[in-house]
Amino acid sequence: MGGVSGLFYSSVPVIVFVLANSLFNLTTAIWASLGSAVAITILRLVRKEPLQPAISGFFGVAIAAFIAYRTGSAKGFFLFGIWASLVYCGALVISVLARWPLAGVVWSYLNGSGMAWRKDKVSRRGYDIATLALAAVFAARFVVQQWLYAEDYTGWLAFAKIAMGYPLYGLALLVVVWAVRRADKRLKELDTEEELSDAEIEARLRVKYGESPAPGTPQ
């Protein structure tokens, strides 16, 4: 997500757009927001910071600016983000219903930890809760921002986009961290139980065939 700097950089094009639109006109606001996104990308490149947040941010601003241009309205700048929130919310909820909660799937993919957690109901339930927490964030963003869009509150739309962005993501990610730690602990406990079970089986076989139990195995 780009850390603290990512939070700042993602807010700049939105603020620039609203200020330029209020001081000048829509066309100036569109070009000003695009220019700020390009400037941020160049700055991150010069400072050798990760480019992925800047590049994805630039394309997001470009799409938003294009919609604002096509609709001829400043509030159109926020339309893509509003409906994207609804799509993300739907995808997260569907993933839970399909028993492939995206919070767990994405985390496992990024860390290469595998999908063993899906076989354990307790671990999967934790990731279900984390995924639904993320879904709730996107649902809240859609409901609030769609209402502001319908009421033509462009300035408040900008405020809501920033305030309901990374801060809410941060709260939801706390739930994801809880789910990850819960699942990791649970899987380690299951592995330990499985190892003990294997040791018990080996000990019983040794006794059955008249051999001495291996040192450290349960009697």
N, C-alpha and C positions, 0 to 999 in steps of 0.2 A: 504493500500500500504506500510505500515511500516514506514512512515515518513522519516525524513532525514537519519536515520540509515538504513532504508530499501533501500534508494537510494544508499548508500555506499556499503551495503552488496551485493546488486544485481550486482554491478559492479566488485566486487573482483574476482569471478570465471572467468569472461571474461578476465580480465587483466592477471590473473595468467595463463590462457590457452595460450594466445598470447605470453607472455614472455617465458613460458616453451617451447613452440613450436619453438620459434626463437633461444633459447639457447641450447635446447637438441633435442627432436624429438616428433613426434605426440603422441606416447604411453605415454611418460612422461607427456606431456601436458594434456592428458585426465585424468590421475590419479591425477595430481596436481589440476586440476579444481574440480574434485569430492572431493578430500581431503579438499579443501578450503570450499566447500559447506557444508560438514559434520562439519567442525570446526565452521563455522558460526552458524549452527543449535545448536551445543553443547553450544556455547557461549551465544546464546539467551536463552537457557534453564537455564544455570547457573545464568544469570542476570535476570531471570524471566520476560523476554520480550515476547511479543506475538509470538507464534511459527508458525502461519499460513503463514506469508510471507517467513520464512526460509524453511518450509517444501515444499511449492509450488515451491520456488526457487531451492531447491535441486532436485526435480523431473524434473524441466525444464533443469537443467544442466545435469542430468543423461541421458535424452532423447537426448540432443544435443551431449553429449559425445559418446553415442551409434551410432548415425548417422555418426559422424566423424570417428569412428572406422570402421564402415561398408563400408564407402566410401573410407577410406584410405587417406582422404584429410583433412587438417586443416580447410578449408573453410566450410566443411560439418557440423562443430560445429554450424554454424549460419543458416543452412538450415531450421530447424524446426521453428525457430522464424520468418523467412522470409515468409514462407507459412502460418503460423498461423496468421500473420498480414492480409493476403489476406482473409482468412476465417472469421476473426473478422469483417473486413470491409464489406464483403458480408452480414453477419448476421445483422449488424447494418442497412445497407441500406434496406434490406428486411423487417426489423421490422418497418421502416418508411412507406414503401409501404403498409404494412399490417395494418397500423394505430395502431400499438402497439410499439411505439418508446422505445427502450431498456433503454435509459437514464431515462425515467420516470418509466418504469416497475421496473428496478433494485432499483431505489431510493425509490419507494413506498414499495417494498418488504423489504428493509433494515430498513426502518423507520416505517413500519406498518401503513402508512397513507392512504391506500386504493387507489382505481382507479377512484375516482370521477373526476379527471382532464381529463379523456378520453371523458367525455360527453361535455366538453367545448372546442370548436374549438381553441380559443385563447390560452388556456393552452396547448393543445396538440401540437399546432404549435411551441410553445416554446421548448417543449421536442423534437420535430422533428429537430429543428435547433441544439440543443445540441447533439442529436444522430448523426447527419450528421457531426458535428465538430469532434466527436470521430472517425467516419468513415474516415474522411479526414486524421487524424493522422495515422491510420493504412494503408491507401492507400499510403501516403507519405513514410512510413517506407518500405512498400513492393517495391515500384518503385525504391527508392534509393539503398536499400540493395540488391535487385535482380540484379541491374546493377553492383554493386561492386562485387557481387558473380560471375557474368558472366565474369568480367574482372580480376578475381583472386586477388583482393585487400584485402587480409585477415586482415591486420592491420587496414585498413580503415573501414572494416566491423565491427571490434570491436569498433572503435571510433563511427561509426554511430549507432550501437546498443545502446551504452550508451547515446550519445547525443540526439538520437531520442526516448529515453525511457521516463523516468519520466518528464524531462523538457517539452516535447510536451504534455504529459498527463496533466501536470499542466495547460497549456494554455487551453486545451480542457475542463478541469474541471471548469475553470472560466466560460465558457459558460453554463455548467451544473448548476452551482450555480445561474447564472442569470436566467435560466429557472425555477429552483425550486422556487426562490423568486417571480418570475413573476406569476407562477401558484398559489402559496399560497395566494398572494395578490388578485389575480383574484377570487379565490374560496371564500375568505372571503367577498369580495364585493358582490358576487352572493348570499351568505348566508344572508347578511344584507338586500339585496333587497327582498329576499324571505320572511324574517321576517316582513319587512315593508308591503309587500303585504298581508300577513296573518292578520296583524293588521288592515289594511284597510278593509278587508273583514269582520272581526269581528265587526268593528265600523259600517259598513253599515247594518249589520244584526240587531244590537242593535237599530239603528234608525228606521229600517223597522218595528220592533216589539214594538216600543215605549219605549225602554229602554235607559238609559243614557249611553253615550259612556264611555268606560273604561278610567281611568286617563292616560294621556300620549299618547292616540291613535290619529292618524290623523283624522281630521274632514272632 
